Amino acid sequence: MALLEVRDVTLRFGGIVALDGVSFDVEEGHISGLIGPNGAGKTTAFNVITRLYKPDSGEVLLEGSSILKQPAHKIVRKGIARTFQNIQLFRTMSVLENVLVGAHGRGRKAGEAEALEVLDVVGLRDRAQFPAAALPYGIQKRVELARALVAKPRLLLLDEPAGGLSHEEVSDLGSFIQKIRDEFDLTVLLVEHHMSLVMRISDDVNVMSFGRRIASGPPEQVQADPAVIEAYLGSDDEHEEVAQDRGVGPEEGDA
């Protein structure tokens, strides 16, 4: 059963078509990859799902019910949590305080013990009182993940969790995502540029290019799809021509 259904979503910024009739499902309990070249619309899709953007048309359903009329601050109560491509921590607050912030959307404050349990999962209990700004980039990403997990989501959106990590850290991250999926009974939607990571841990993959979904299916099927190969390996000139024809350009800061 699909936990999340994105149905024919279109979003324009002026003359730029950021999402062009995008549809895809995320099956309950799956790790689903959402991939595509820079400017494809992946982070924009995340922003629609989490109600940061309102689409011009289309529908987003969670367990069959629309979430588009829900305000952004209530999305966590619906069971959706996310991390960001660019880390969004409160830098002057401690690690523990940052994690506790993640529970506010559930309608109550999580106790310190509950937050510390999540820090145990991400291996950061011993740094609970450290100021977030004092930690290395890779550790800050784990803090942000802990903040999402303490919200007790059913659907976890991970926006480039491997960005800035070393090769060894990326390898460990894949196993860790699978671990938290199982331990927290999660469904995961993953935006990531590390293709080896996506293909290794995803149950299915959706591919976007210039605001459209161009392919979907099991990882091995998607990797062999000619449209996917062209989207990633086609010349820059070809991409620019298509963008100009459709009035589409890369979104600032989009993955």
C-alpha positions as semicolon CSV with decimal commas, in nm:
position;residue;x (nm);y (nm);z (nm)
1;M;0,000;0,000;0,000
2;A;0,128;0,348;-0,085
3;L;0,180;0,559;0,226
4;L;0,246;0,870;0,014
5;E;0,089;0,950;-0,323
6;V;0,198;1,250;-0,529
7;R;-0,056;1,302;-0,806
8;D;-0,002;1,520;-1,113
9;V;0,161;1,805;-0,915
10;T;0,249;2,120;-1,107
11;L;0,425;2,421;-0,959
12;R;0,537;2,736;-1,140
13;F;0,757;3,021;-1,024
14;G;0,663;3,295;-1,269
15;G;0,749;3,158;-1,611
16;I;0,956;2,869;-1,473
17;V;0,789;2,530;-1,448
18;A;0,952;2,373;-1,144
19;L;0,725;2,068;-1,129
20;D;0,540;1,958;-1,440
21;G;0,263;1,707;-1,366
22;V;0,478;1,499;-1,130
23;S;0,332;1,174;-0,997
24;F;0,490;0,900;-0,787
25;D;0,408;0,671;-0,493
26;V;0,608;0,578;-0,185
27;E;0,514;0,234;-0,056
28;E;0,483;0,184;0,318
29;G;0,801;0,042;0,470
30;H;1,010;0,111;0,159
31;I;1,318;0,320;0,107
32;S;1,236;0,512;-0,212
33;G;1,500;0,706;-0,401
34;L;1,418;1,034;-0,575
35;I;1,703;1,122;-0,809
36;G;1,785;1,348;-1,101
37;P;2,034;1,609;-1,223
38;N;2,070;1,945;-1,049
39;G;1,758;2,157;-1,100
40;A;1,538;1,853;-1,165
41;G;1,285;1,956;-0,900
42;K;1,359;1,703;-0,627
43;T;1,390;1,944;-0,335
44;T;1,090;2,137;-0,470
45;A;0,890;1,813;-0,449
46;F;1,001;1,778;-0,085
47;N;0,891;2,135;-0,019
48;V;0,546;2,062;-0,163
49;I;0,509;1,745;0,046
50;T;0,604;1,933;0,364
51;R;0,378;2,227;0,273
52;L;0,653;2,485;0,235
53;Y;0,526;2,537;-0,121
54;K;0,168;2,527;-0,244
55;P;0,136;2,363;-0,586
56;D;-0,066;2,524;-0,864
57;S;-0,244;2,196;-0,926
58;G;-0,233;1,831;-0,829
59;E;-0,269;1,641;-0,505
60;V;-0,056;1,493;-0,228
61;L;-0,210;1,213;-0,023
62;L;-0,089;1,052;0,299
63;E;-0,265;0,721;0,362
64;G;-0,525;0,828;0,108
65;S;-0,604;1,165;0,267
66;S;-0,504;1,502;0,122
67;I;-0,244;1,699;0,316
68;L;-0,247;2,007;0,094
69;K;-0,494;2,190;0,315
70;Q;-0,278;2,132;0,622
71;P;-0,056;2,421;0,734
72;A;0,316;2,350;0,734
73;H;0,340;2,349;1,114
74;K;0,091;2,061;1,137
75;I;0,269;1,833;0,892
76;V;0,481;1,677;1,167
77;R;0,163;1,577;1,352
78;K;0,055;1,401;1,034
79;G;0,365;1,184;1,061
80;I;0,607;1,352;0,818
81;A;0,953;1,473;0,919
82;R;1,250;1,582;0,709
83;T;1,611;1,686;0,695
84;F;1,739;1,963;0,469
85;Q;1,996;1,984;0,191
86;N;2,153;2,275;0,381
87;I;2,168;2,203;0,753
88;Q;1,906;2,394;0,951
89;L;2,023;2,376;1,314
90;F;2,002;2,634;1,590
91;R;2,374;2,693;1,610
92;T;2,386;2,857;1,955
93;M;2,178;2,580;2,114
94;S;2,313;2,251;2,240
95;V;2,276;1,924;2,055
96;L;2,012;1,810;2,306
97;E;1,817;2,135;2,275
98;N;1,816;2,105;1,897
99;V;1,677;1,753;1,921
100;L;1,407;1,857;2,167
101;V;1,288;2,120;1,917
102;G;1,195;1,837;1,683
103;A;0,928;1,707;1,920
104;H;0,730;2,030;1,945
105;G;0,526;1,955;1,635
106;R;0,378;1,648;1,804
107;G;0,178;1,873;2,032
108;R;0,385;1,819;2,344
109;K;0,743;1,848;2,457
110;A;0,941;1,528;2,456
111;G;1,119;1,452;2,777
112;E;1,494;1,471;2,794
113;A;1,514;1,093;2,835
114;E;1,332;1,041;2,505
115;A;1,565;1,281;2,325
116;L;1,870;1,111;2,474
117;E;1,743;0,774;2,350
118;V;1,741;0,911;1,995
119;L;2,090;1,054;2,046
120;D;2,197;0,704;2,147
121;V;2,067;0,575;1,814
122;V;2,275;0,828;1,617
123;G;2,575;0,787;1,850
124;L;2,574;1,138;1,994
125;R;2,466;1,104;2,359
126;D;2,817;1,197;2,473
127;R;2,787;1,525;2,282
128;A;2,439;1,616;2,406
129;Q;2,557;1,936;2,576
130;F;2,791;2,049;2,297
131;P;2,684;2,363;2,108
132;A;2,573;2,257;1,761
133;A;2,800;2,511;1,592
134;A;3,109;2,350;1,749
135;L;3,056;2,017;1,575
136;P;3,196;1,903;1,240
137;Y;2,963;1,913;0,940
138;G;2,904;1,537;0,932
139;I;2,811;1,533;1,301
140;Q;2,572;1,824;1,253
141;K;2,393;1,614;0,990
142;R;2,342;1,342;1,251
143;V;2,199;1,599;1,492
144;E;1,949;1,705;1,227
145;L;1,856;1,342;1,169
146;A;1,804;1,292;1,544
147;R;1,577;1,597;1,549
148;A;1,366;1,441;1,274
149;L;1,353;1,101;1,445
150;V;1,237;1,238;1,781
151;A;0,925;1,361;1,603
152;K;0,835;0,992;1,562
153;P;0,745;1,017;1,193
154;R;0,596;0,749;0,974
155;L;0,748;0,911;0,665
156;L;1,103;1,046;0,680
157;L;1,227;1,270;0,396
158;L;1,606;1,278;0,368
159;D;1,743;1,556;0,146
160;E;2,102;1,471;0,046
161;P;2,207;1,313;0,377
162;A;2,542;1,206;0,226
163;G;2,643;1,557;0,114
164;G;2,985;1,651;0,249
165;L;3,058;1,302;0,387
166;S;3,367;1,094;0,315
167;H;3,348;0,774;0,109
168;E;3,362;0,562;0,424
169;E;3,094;0,774;0,594
170;V;2,867;0,739;0,289
171;S;2,902;0,361;0,304
172;D;2,813;0,359;0,674
173;L;2,520;0,593;0,612
174;G;2,348;0,344;0,384
175;S;2,347;0,075;0,650
176;F;2,236;0,329;0,908
177;I;1,936;0,442;0,700
178;Q;1,828;0,080;0,665
179;K;1,873;0,031;1,041
180;I;1,655;0,327;1,140
181;R;1,394;0,228;0,881
182;D;1,361;-0,107;1,057
183;E;1,399;0,009;1,419
184;F;1,160;0,306;1,388
185;D;0,918;0,134;1,146
186;L;0,973;0,411;0,893
187;T;0,905;0,475;0,530
188;V;1,192;0,676;0,376
189;L;1,198;0,905;0,073
190;L;1,559;0,977;-0,015
191;V;1,700;1,253;-0,237
192;E;2,067;1,187;-0,300
193;H;2,340;1,239;-0,561
194;H;2,549;0,941;-0,448
195;M;2,409;0,690;-0,695
196;S;2,586;0,390;-0,543
197;L;2,416;0,466;-0,210
198;V;2,071;0,514;-0,365
199;M;2,090;0,202;-0,578
200;R;2,222;-0,010;-0,291
201;I;1,955;0,068;-0,032
202;S;1,644;0,170;-0,228
203;D;1,353;-0,063;-0,290
204;D;1,245;0,156;-0,581
205;V;1,367;0,472;-0,751
206;N;1,191;0,765;-0,920
207;V;1,391;0,980;-1,160
208;M;1,320;1,345;-1,239
209;S;1,456;1,573;-1,507
210;F;1,351;1,934;-1,575
211;G;1,054;1,907;-1,340
212;R;0,915;1,584;-1,484
213;R;0,930;1,224;-1,368
214;I;1,100;1,036;-1,648
215;A;1,138;0,688;-1,500
216;S;1,049;0,474;-1,201
217;G;1,099;0,118;-1,086
218;P;1,348;-0,111;-0,915
219;P;1,707;0,022;-0,906
220;E;1,842;-0,217;-1,169
221;Q;1,561;-0,128;-1,411
222;V;1,607;0,246;-1,361
223;Q;1,984;0,228;-1,413
224;A;1,931;0,069;-1,754
225;D;1,660;0,310;-1,871
226;P;1,778;0,508;-2,179
227;A;1,594;0,823;-2,063
228;V;1,779;0,813;-1,731
229;I;2,114;0,758;-1,899
230;E;2,054;1,054;-2,129
231;A;1,940;1,277;-1,842
232;Y;2,264;1,214;-1,659
233;L;2,507;1,175;-1,949
234;G;2,358;1,393;-2,226
235;S;2,553;1,703;-2,326
236;D;2,510;2,036;-2,150
237;D;2,405;2,190;-2,482
238;E;2,122;1,939;-2,517
239;H;2,001;2,011;-2,164
240;E;2,009;2,386;-2,220
241;E;1,807;2,349;-2,541
242;V;1,537;2,148;-2,365
243;A;1,527;2,396;-2,078
244;Q;1,485;2,692;-2,313
245;D;1,215;2,515;-2,513
246;R;1,011;2,448;-2,198
247;G;1,091;2,769;-2,013
248;V;1,258;2,571;-1,736
249;G;1,577;2,661;-1,553
250;P;1,751;2,516;-1,252
251;E;1,600;2,621;-0,923
252;E;1,828;2,809;-0,693
253;G;1,945;2,571;-0,423
254;D;1,750;2,275;-0,565
255;A;1,912;1,935;-0,559
